[in-house]
Structures are given as structure tokens and as C-alpha cells.
Amino acid sequence: MSRVAVRDASLYPLARRLGLPMLGEGEAELTLARQEDRLVLVGDPGRYGDPLAVEFVTGRAAHRRRFGGGRGQLVARACGLAKGVTPSVVDATAGLGRDAFVLASLGAEVLMVERVAAIVALLEDGLARALADPETREVAARMGLVQGDAGRELAALVASRAVAPEVIHLDPMFPHRDKSALVKKEMRLFRTLAGDDPDAPRLLEAALDVATHRVVVKRPRKAPPLEGPAPRHVIEDKTSRYDLYVHRRLGA
């Protein structure tokens, strides 16, 4: 059984381009459909909650853009955004694009890399809507997207977009510990598509080969670092931690 299929006939070109089956070509646990003006992933509400979409214009993304704390945010500090320093970033585990959007809203050029076709479709849709909105179009214009497996082909993916990333951001999948039932269901849906990241050490190795200045890895605060070289620095808050692997100082 396919994990995800496309429901709407109008999305057939998208399904062909991303290699997703149409509903009816076999059963699927999740379906990709258009609801109102958004592309969404839909599953059993009891298990997965509300339909999942990438949203940069409203909701949490809008609140964080306006009130999130600017360059004082943990992800911004980890990626080296400081006064007079705005590095180029590759988010090699893009997911729903939330960290990439924060970095782009602070002025960084960000290339998102995502391996799961259905999530790529959601990201494309979210970016298109953000580009059409006057409040977010400038931010979205700083965000690029490419589909591929960063653990296996990061150097080629970056080269294909003529990007020389100063910073590579990694957020390998780990069990979500938020107590909110809604978040748990959202992460359950995401994990159904993306699975775990057993190749995270290989992803770190690839990132270290490609980044010109630093690699930053997001982890639960008490989780061990990824297998491989020890991080040079660590910054953390109450729930999350960033391990920093530094080649050279940004802005030098």
C-alpha cells in the first residue's frame, strides 16, 4: 500500500512530476488534495488530526515573523546571523520549512532540500502562496527548493543550484516530546511520510564536506550528539540544542 496518493484529477501533472500515484492506483494511508486555496495532506482525523499544509503567510509563521525575537532566536544564533553577518544557508532537512522561513525572514538566502515528494509538493504550494502575498513575498523570494536526498547527493544538489553554502542546517527526525495532542498528530503524519533518519551520521558527514563555514545540527536538549566528530560549540534553550561544527569564522 502506498503511503500517499493524489486525490484530485487537477493535480495529475503534479503527481506525474513528483512520481506520486493517483488515488485508485492502489490504497493509500494519506491523500494529497486541494482544499480551498491550499494543497493539503489528509489522513484519518483520529490518527493524524487536521489536514497538513505548509503555511508561511498566516498562523505560527506570521506570529514568529513579527514577534519571534529576531536574530536572538536559537536557530538564528546557531546559524551565525549577527549584526553585519547574514550567511547563505542550506536547510538540508527542510521538512515543513519553518526554520528556513525564519532564517529567510531575517535576511538569509536559504536553499531547502527535501527528499519526500509529498512534502516537496506542500512546500512548493506554501512558497507560491507566500510569493503572492505582499507581506511575505520578499521573504519567500529568498527561499529556494530542490528535491533530493541530502545524505546521498548533497554536493550535487547544491551545485545544481549554483549555491556555495556558508552554513548547513540539519534537523534529523527525532521523537517529538511536545505534550500537545495536535502536535503529536501532526508529527505522526510527518513521520508516516518521512520515517526516521538512521543515516543521520552520513548526512552530517556530507554536510561537513559541503559547508564552507559551519554545520549546525538541531537536537533534543538531552539527546546525544550525532555519531562522528565532536561539535565545537553547543547552544541550547529549555527544550532544544544546536551542536555547532565550525570550519571557520563567519564574516571573516
Buried (B, 14 or more C-beta within 10 A) or exposed (E): EBBBBBBBEEBEEBBEEBEBBBBEEEEBBBBBBBEEEBBBBBBEEEEBBEBBBBBBBEEEBBEBBEEBEEBEBBBBBBBBBEEEBBBBBBBBBBBBBBBBBBBBBBBBBBBBBBBBBBBBBBBBBBBEBBBEBEEBEEBBEBBBBBBBBBBBBBEEBBEEEEBEBBBBBBBBBBEBEEEEEEEBBBBBBBEBBBEEBEBBBBBBBBBBEBBBBBBBBBBBEEBEBBEBEEBEEBBBEEEBBBBBBBEEEBEE
